[in-house]
Amino acid sequence: MDRAKLYRRFRTLLIANRGEIACRVIRSARAMGLRTVAVYSEADRDAMHVAMADEAVLLGPARARDSYLNIERVIDAAKKTGAEAVHPGYGFLSENAAFAQACLDAGLVFVGPTAEMMTAMGSKSGSKALMEKAGVPLVPGYHGEAQDEATLAKAADRIGFPVLVKASAGGGGRGMRAVNSAGELSAAIVSAKREAKAAFGDDRMLIEKFVQNPRHIEVQIIGDSHGNLLSLWERECTLQRRHQKVIEEAPSPTLDATQREAVCAAARKAAAAVSYVGAGTIEFVSDGKDVFFIEMNTRLQVEHPVTELITGVDLVEWQLRVAFGEKLPMGQDEIKLHGHAIEARVYAENPQKNFMPSVGRIKTWRTPDAVDGLRIDAGYRGGDAVSPYYDAMLAKVIAWAPTRQAAIERLNRGLEETDVRGIVTNIPFLSALITHPNVRANTIDTGFIERELKKLTESSGEAGDLELCAAVAAIVDGEQKSAPKDSPWQTFGWMPVGRRQRVFSFRQGQGAEHKVTLHYGSGPMTLSIGKHDFVVAISPVNDGSFDLTIDGMKSRVTAVIEGHELYLRTRNGRFDLHWIDPFGGETEEQVGEDKIVAPLPGTVVALLAEEGATLEKGAAILTLEVMKMEQTLRAPFAGVLKKIKCKVGDIVGEGVELAEIEPAAS
């Protein structure tokens, strides 16, 4: 193939993706003077990436297979807009060899490797055979073509339990199951195959030895069409949950200089085996001593910013220059390592409810002011809707500092000063994780989060005097701002004569009611909580934040009021309070406990029990696919499954009744 047809200069770039990565690519492309084209589904009509691009094309309905995964529609969008090149981002079609070939056939430059390179390295089993031939160290496993259950079971017995059942074409932890014994294998294979088929359209499996107490190490590589191939140091992504990366850092705090050089050399050898062109990542698992190749991702990774911060390289710019047909601008000896970077993925999910995805409209989006060493890559803004159809990642908070400990502190500060309301996020969980003593000391493995989950997902403590005073101050401050301009009522606690009082009642979760009495008028404003009186003053700082002085001690407070729900961030943490309506009428409609309802919109992918079955508490009833992840709904108590009100393939909305259980006789 003539390389001039594969790689050549272009002026208009279509980004075949959405969310954070689409916004990220648009920023670099715009800085290089390129015109950008976005694509979107009906659910993303008002999305941030659509607003950022110079032009945008509707692909189709919300479901990914009808829009972002529809190769024909993406190619047609490029032709209609005059785009000469396509950047696939990550996820969706980014590692789809058929898409890369379709772009070439349509006369488009594909910003990434060729279809042949993807095919060679995109198959976990095929790439392992290639790596074995190239002399790259491998985890013991089965990577064969035979996929019948008997063959897979025989391979697992030969390897020895525990093993990992993994989707050959997969990534991101989807289609992956840890199996501890032969008795668990059959169910794990069925479940992994189903998830892999839904996510990748390919249910082939491989089996590997499960490395005990593993570390996840990966190396960023990039090659050009002139035969140059570089490694840009390594990242560590050991902090994972459900095989999904949560925190990523560079360089790895686990490797010494000798190990670092060795793993980077192994990564270059792996990429050279297919004469790789473009950005990619070679992933390894480590037992603390040795590293073993596990797979190659033939695309840009979510965690690429930490590599950018320690090298000073814009990887998206380099991807585009490689696609232009240019040589890489630096040699291997010129890639220097500076300081330490660490990244946290902010998701729309509820850690206190088993990380259930959260959907809805973002009412408040506040991030820290720009400071050196702190970077936020976002795909959402205030007012944007988070839908159930796609991955739940909202943004990435990335920090750089000269040392790892300083980078952790900077990242935590960035998370603490990020407020997203209207949906639930994992920000408190991320703060608890990166400040955990074991994380600071780097005494972790890939199972660390699961073992420490209860501690990491504990809610903030009980609201104290500071939080109750702040709640009253936030309400009164909001009322002041709604007063007519130049009105004396805009002065906090102003009264024309005398003093009056006003009682506020708050509840935190299902806890007790807290009463606060506001005394205002002539003289200083005071608040009474129980037997204690506090002299209080408020000084607004910016939208949603103010300085609250209590008995001479000043504290910075952030508050968001949504109806009667108050969100507060103080020096003690984050707190959610309910302002009890003084005029009554607070009722809440609840679904009976004997009803199994959809917690979020999703698709029924499996029925795991039959009508009339006797169930123990916690027994699996059915599985929903929500935001590309499977959620199993279970019996809340022992009883009989009276009725199933859905079937496999049904698309159900939030709150829809799916099954009914009759409690066992007491």
N, C-alpha and C positions, 0 to 999 in steps of 0.2 A: 504493500500500500504506500502510495506517495505521501510522505509526511506533510507536504504542503496542503494536502486535503484534510489531514487530521488536525494540524495546528497552524493557525494563521491569524493575523491581526483582524480584529473586529471592532465595531463601534457600538453595537446594541446587544445587550445581554438579557436573556429571559431567565428568571430565577424560578425553577420548578419546585417551589416549596412554599412554606408559610411560617408564621410565627417568628421566633427569635432569630433563627438562622437566615431567613429571608431578609430580615432587617439588617443583619450583620453583613451579608453579601452586598446589599444595596449600598451600604456606607462606603465600603472599600471601592466598589465599582464607580460610584459617583466621584470619589476622590481621584480616581484615575481618568475622569472625564468621559466615562461611558454612559450611554443612555440605558435606562433599566426598565424592564417589563415584568410586572408581577402577574401571577395567576391566582385565582381564588375560587372557592366554592360558594354556594348560596349562604352557608353559615358564616362565611368570612367576608361578606360584602363590605362591611365597615371596619375591617381589620387594619392594624397598624401598618403592615407591610404593603397593603393596597394603597394607603394614603402616601407612603414614602416614595413609591415608584413613579417614574415618569408616565407610565401607561399601565393599565391592568386589564386582564381578560377573564371573564367568567368561564369556568370550566364545566360546571354542572352542579348537581345536588350535593348536599352536605357530606354524604358518606364518601370516604376516601376513594373507594373503588370506582365511584361514579365521577370523580373529579381529579384529585391529585395523583391517583394511580392509573388514570386513563391516558395511556401513552399517545394514542391517536389525537386526543383533544389537546394535549400539551404541544405536540408537534404542530398542530393546526394553529394554535395560538401564536407560536413563534413565526410561522409563515405570514399570518395576518398582520402582525406588527412589524415585520421587517427585521426581526431579531436574527442575528447571524451566529449566536452561540447560546448555550444553555448551561447554567450552573445548577446542579441537582441538590445542593445543600447536604443535609444528612437525613436519614429516614426516607420514607416513601420510595421513590425510584432511584435513589442515589447509588445503590449497589445492584441495580438491575441491568444485566448485560444486554437484554433485548432492547431496553430504552437507549443505552449508549449506542447500540448498532442502528437503531431507528433514527437517532439524531444524525449520525454519519450518512445514512442512506438519504436523509432529507437535505443534505448539504450543510448541516449545522456543525459547529465546533462543540464538542462535548467537553466541558471543563472537568476533566478527570481521566482515569485510565481508559484503555480500549476495552471493548467487550471481551476480547480474548484474555486480557489480564484479569478482568473481573471474574470470568469463568474459572480461570486457574486458581485464583486466591479466594473467591467468594464461597466456594464449597469447602466447608470445614474438613470433610473427609479427603477431597481431592488435594487441598492445600497441604494437608498433613503428609500425604504420600510424596508430594513435591519437596517439602521441607526435609523429609527423611533422606531423600536422594541428595539434597544440597548440604547435608550434614548439620542441620539446625536441630538442637535437642528437643525431643517430643515427650509429652506425657504418655505413658502406656495406654493403649486404647484400641477400639475397633472402628475402622473408617471404611468398611467395605460397602459394596453395592447391594448385597442381599439384605432385605429389610423385613423379612418375616420374623415374627416374634420368637420363634424357636432359635433362629440364628443370633438374634440380639441377646436372648437369655443365656445361650451358650457362651457368647463373648463376655458377658458380665461375670459369669462364673469363672471363666479363665482369668480375667483381669483381677477379680476379687473385690468384694464389697468393702466399703461403700464406693459407688460409682456415680457418675453424672450421665444422665440421658440428655442429649443436646440436639437441637435442630441443626441439620447440616447447613442449611441456607440462612440460618438466623443470626440474631444479634440482640443486644439490649436485654438479655435474660429471658426473652420470650421463647417458648418451646424448650425450656430447660428444667430438669427435675433432678434433685439429689435423691438417691435411692440407697437405703442402708441395708436392705436384705432382699433375698430372692422373692419373698412373698409380696413385696411392694412394687416389684418391677413391672408387672403387667399393667396395673392401673396407671403407673407413671408414664409408660409408653403411650397409652391411649390418650391421656390428657395432654402430653407434650406434642403428640402428632396433631391433635385437634387445634391446639393453639398455634402451632407452626403453620398449619395449612391456612388458618385465618389470617395470620400476620404476613406470611411470605409466599403463600400459594404453593408451598413445597413442604411435604411432611416427612422427608427422609431424615433419619436419625443416625447419630454416632454415639458411641459409648466410650467414656474415658475414666481412668482411675481418679477418684476424688482425692485430691491432695489435702491432707490434714493441715489445719491452721494456715491456710494459704495467704500469700500476698499477691496482689495484682499489679504487675509492672508492664508498662507499654512504652514503645519508642515511636516518636514522630519521625517519619521519613518523607522525603519529597525527591522526585526525579524529573529530569527534563528530557526532551526528545533528542538531545545531543549525547546521551549516554552518561550524563552526570547524575550521581545519586548521593544524597546527603542524609544524615541522621541529625535531628535537632534535640538531642538529649532525651531523657526519659521522663515519664510521669508515673506517679503511683496513684492507683484508684482502688485501694483496698477497702475503703469504707463504702460498703454496698448494702443494699437491702433488696431481697428477692432478685438478686443478680443484677440489679440496676445500680449504677454508680450514683453516689450521693455527694461525696466530697472528692475532689481531685487536686493533686499538688505536684509541683515540679521544682527542683528535681526530687527523686525519691529519697526520703530520709532514711531508708533501709539499706541502700547500697553504698559501698565504699568506692573509692576511685577506680580500683581494679575491676570490681564487678560492673561498674558503670560502663567502662570502656568495653568490657566483654559483651554486655547485653546490646549495646549500640552496634558493635561489630556484627553480632548475630542477626540483628534487624536488617542491617545493610545487605548481609548475605541472603537473607530471606527475600528481600525486595529484588535483589539482582537476579534471583532465580527466574523471574519473569520479565526482566528488563523493564522494571516498573517506571511509569511516567505519571506524574501528578502527586497529590498529597495522599498519604495513607498512614496507617498505624499498625505496627506489629505488636500483638499482645502476647504477654507471657504470664505464666503463673510461677510463683516461687515458693519453695518450702523453707525459706530462710537461708538456704545455702546455695542451691542450684536454681536455675530458671529453665522453664520448658515452654516452647512455642505452643500457643493454643489456637490462634487465628489471626487473620489479617483483615482489617477493615479498609476497603478500597475507596475511601472517601475522607472528607474532613470530619473530625470528631467533635462532639459537644464540648469537650474539655480543651480544645485547641488554644483558648486564651492564656492558659497558664504557661504554655510553651512560648507564646508570643511575648509574654512579659519577662521571661528569663533570658530570651535571646534578642529581643528588640526587632523581631521579624513579623511582618504582617503576612500571615499564611494565605489569606484570601488573595491578597495582591500577588503573591508568588504563584498561586494557582492560575491566576489570570495571565500572568506573564509567560508561564509555561504553555498555556493554551495559545498564546500569541505565537509560539514557536521560538521564544527567546531562551537563552541559556540562563541557568540559575546565577544570580548576581554574586554569590559568595562560594568559596571553597570550604571543604570540611574543616580545615584548620582555622578558618575565620569565624566559625560558629562558637561564640564564647558563651559561657554560662554566668549569669549575673543574678545574685540574690535568690530569693525563694518566692514562689507564687502559689496561691491556694484558691480554689473555686468551690462555691456552694450552689447547688441547683435549687431554685425556688419553684415549688410546685403548688398547684391548686389542689390541695388534698388535706384531709383531717387526720393528723397523727393519732389523736385520741379515739378515733373510730376506725382503727386498723387501716389508716391511710386511704380511706375511701375518697375517691376524687370529688372535688367540689365544683359545681357548675353555677353559673349565674352571671350577673353583671358587676363589674368592678366599680364600686362607688368612690373609693379613695385609692389613689396611687401616689405615694410619696417616697422618694429615694433621697439619700444624703446629697448634700451639695458636693460639687466636683472637688476632689482633693487628690493630691499626688498619691499614687500607689493604690487607688481604689477605682475599679471599673465595673460598670453595670451594663450588661448586654440584655436588653429586654425586647420582648415581642408583643407587649401589651401596654395599654395606657388606661388612665381613669376613664370610665364610660364604656370600655370594651367588654364584650360578652365572652365568657369562657364556656365553650360548648362541650357536650359529651362525646363528640365524634373524633377528637384527636388527642394526642399526648398532652398531659396536663402541665408541662413545664411552662412557666411564665417568664422567667428571667434567670440570669446567672449573676451572682455577686462574686467578683474576683479581686483579690488583694495581692499586692507585691510589697516586699520589704527586704532589707539586707539579710535578715535571718528568718528562720521558720517561725520562731516564737513571736517575732514582731509582725509577721504576716498573719498569723492566727489572730492576734489582738486587733489588727486593722480590719480583718474580715469580720470579726465579731462586732466591731463598732459599726461597720457597714450594714450588717444584718439588723442590729438593734435600732438603727435609724431608718429602717425601711418599713413602711406601713402600707399594707394592702388590705382593704376592707370591702365588704359586699360578698366576698367569698372567703373560705377558710384556706389558709396557707400553712406550709410546714416551717415557717421562719423560726418560731420558738424552738422547734425540734432541732433545727440546724444550729442555733446558738448553743443549745445544751450539748450537742454532739461535739462541736469543735472546741468547747471549753472543758470537756471531760478530761480528767487527769491522765487517763490512758492514751487519749488522742494526743495530748500535749507531749507525753513521754514516748509516743510511737510504739506502744505495746499493744498492738491490735492485729487482727486478721480479718478475713472477709466475713466471718460470722460474728464479729464484735457487736454490730448494731442489734442483731436479733437477740443476743444474750443480754444486752443492756436496755432493751426496748422499754421496759416498764419505767425505768428511771429516766430515760431520755424523753418520754412522752408525758411525764407528770405535768399537770397544769400549774400555773403560778399559784403561790400561796394565797391565803385569805387577804382580801383588801384591808389595809390598815387605815389609820387616821389620814395619812397623806393622800391615799387614793379616794377616800370619801370626801375630803376637802376639795380635791381636784375635780371630782364629779360635779359637785355643786358649782364650783367656779366655772366649769365648762358650760353648764346649762345657763348660768346667769350671763356669762360672756356672750353666748349665742343670742340670748334675748336682747342684750345691749346692742349688738350689731344689727339687729332687725329693727331697732328703734329709728324714728325719723332723724335725718342728718341734723346736726347742731342741737339736738334735744338734750337737756340736762340728764335725761334718763340713760344716756350713753355713758355717764360716769358711774363706775361700779359702786352699787350700794347707795346711790343718791336718793335722798328723800327731801321734800320741801320743808318739813318740820317733824320733830320727834323721831322716834324709832319704832320699827315694826319687826315682826318675825315671820318666817316662812319655814315650813317643815318639809323636808325631802325624805323619801324612803327608797332604799335600794336593796336589791337582792343579787347575790353572786351565785350563779348556777342554781342548785336546789337548796342552797343554804338559808340561814336565818335572815330576817329582814333587819336592815341597818337604818336607823333614823338619824338625820342631821338637821339641826335647827339653825337657820340663818337669821342673824340679828343685823339690821341695817338701818341707816338713817344718819342722824347727827352722830359724830364721833366715828371711830374706826369700825369696820365691819368685823363681826365675830361669828364663829361657827361653834356650836355645841354638839359634842358627840359623847353620849353618856354623861359622865360627871366632869368632863374636861371641856374647857373653853379655849378657843384659839383665835388670836388676832390674825386676820388674813388680808392680803392684798394681791392683786393680779395685775400683770403687765404683759400685754400681748407682744409676741415676738414675730410670728408670721402665721399664715393660715393653718389653724389647727394646733399651734404650739403657743405656750405662754409661760412666763415665769411666775410661779406661785410662791409667795412669801408667807410662811406660817411662823408666828412668834419670832420674827427676825431672821429665819432661815429660808433662803431662797432655793427653789428647785425648778428645773426645767420639766415641763409636762407636755405631752402630746395627747390630744383628745379628738375623737371622732364620734359624732352623735348621729345615729340613724333611727329616727322615730324615738322610741323609748329605750333603745339599746345604746349603751355607752362603751366605747373602747378607749382605754387609757394606757399610756406608756409612761412610767415613772422610773426613778432610779431602782425601784424594787422589782421591775419587770413589766409584763403586759397583763392587763386585767380587763375582763368583760363584765359589766354590771348592767342590770336591768333597772330602769327607773320606773318604780311602781306608780301607775296612774292614780293620782289622788282623787279622781272622780269615778274610780271603779270601772267595771265593765271589762276586766281583763280575763278573757276566757281563751282557751286553746283547744282546738280540735285535735283529737288524737285517734290513731288507728288502734283497734283492739289488739291485745297481745296475741290472740289466736290467728291473726292474719299475717301472712308473709307478703311484704310489699317491696316493690323495686325502690332501693334507696336513691337511685339516679336513673336517668334514661339509659337504656342499653338494649342488647340483643340476647335473647335466651339461647344459649349454645348447648345446654345439656340438662336433662331431667335425671336426677340421681336417686329418686325414690318413687315408688308407685302408690297410687291411691289405695288406702286401706292398710298401708304398712304401719307397723308399730315402730315409733322412733324414740331413741334416747335423746336427752338434751344434747344439743350440739351436732346432731346427725345432719349430714349434707342432704339438701332437698333439691336444689337446682343451681346452675351456674349461669351468671350473666357476664357478657363481655361489655365492659365500660371503659372508654378511653383506651382501647386496645389492650386492656388487662382483664383477666378473668377474676370475677368476684363470686365466691361460693356462698349462697344463703343457707343458713342452718336453722334447725329447730330451736326456739328459745326455751323450750321445756320438753319434758317427756310427754308423749301422747300418740295419737293416731292421725295420720295424714288423711284428713277427711276429703279434700278435693284439691286437684291441680287445675288452675284456671289459665294456663298458658301452654304453648307447645314450642318445640325447638324451632328457631327461626323467627319467632315473634319479636317485633321491635316494640318495646314497652316504655312508657313514660314514667317519670318519677312519681311514686306514690301509688302506682297501679297494683292492685291486689293480684298476687301470683298463685298463692296457695292458702289453704285453710287447715289449721290443726285443731283437733279436739283434745284438750288436756287429759292426761291420764287420771283415773280416779284416785283421790287422795287416800 
